[in-house]
Amino acid sequence: MKIIIADDHRVVRDGLRWMLSDHPDIDVVGEAADGKELLELAAATPADVVLLDVRMPEMTGLEALEPLREVAPELKVIVLSMHDEPAYVRRAVELGASGYLLKSAGRDEIVRALQHVAEGKAYVQGEVTGPLLETVAAGDQASPLDLSPRERQVLALIAEGKENKQIARALDLSEATVKTYLKSVFERLDVRTRAEAVAVALREGLID
């Protein structure tokens, strides 16, 4: 199995390469430090699976997923993240990822995930996000207005006039995570502005 490692931290790439180096069926054929570099590498280097970090400069892992399907349609993707929120998993799968691992995963789980994904199966780490990935991977996606509890919390705070920094502080999230939720909410409600999102949410009874 040929894999590519995409992460902006050299120590993470080195750690993953070392962790997988003694496995007889795994060959690390390339490394990328950002999304743009990954696209160039994937287009020129045949591989089976990429371990893809979510947060990278130039182009994030999530931003790279869609164009990655164009340059390397057969390449399977396992997203690596610090976040176990369902919104991250759902967004990654909707954009084409086949697996989702936390960076706390050990060697055995990473190998297991690589094997599953290489065989065309879905793989996710964690009890909270597992059922969500199974559902989405099977094609039974939630309806656009079926928002997660966290997405509803973000919407409610938007309705109160809170900015991203205030929402992040109130929910103990990073601003980047709040932006991910907002992007998901906007797409599900088919709106472009915060005001439109609040209007639709109030009309549909998604928030009080």
C-alpha positions, 0 to 999 in steps of 0.5 A: 500500500502506497501512502502520502503524508500531508501535514505542515509539521515536520515532526508529525510527518517524521513521526508517522513515517517512522511509525509505519516504516517497519510495516511490510505492506505500507510504503510512504511514497511522498510528503507534503507540507500544505494543501497546494503541495499535496495536489502537485504531489498527488497528481505526479505520484501514484498512491493509494491513501493520503493521511491528511492534516486538517489545518495547514497553511496555503490550503487547509486539508478540507479545502484540498479535498475537493480538488484532490478528487479531480487530480487523483480520483482513485486516491483515498483520504484519511483526515487527521485532526485534533477535533472530534466534533461531528461537524468536522467529520461530516464536513470531511466526508461530504468533501470526499474523505473515507476516514477520520482519525484523531492525532491521538491515534496509535500505530495499530489504529492508524494501520487498521484505518489505512487497511480499511480505507484502502479496501474501500471501507469507511473508518472513523475513530471514536464512539461519538463520530462513528455512527455519523460517518457510517450514515454519511458514508452509506449515502444516508445524509441528514436533511439540510435542516437537520442541524447538530446541537452544536450548530444550533448553539452557534446559530443561537449565539449569532441571533444574539449578535455575538461575533466569532470570538465571543461564540468561541469563548462562550462554547469553549471552541477555537475561532477556526472551529466556529468558522467550520460550524458556520460554513456547514450551517450556511451550506445546510440552510442555503444562505450566504449571510448571518442575518439570512441564517438567523431568519431561516433558523427562526422560521423553521423553529431551529432556534427560539 
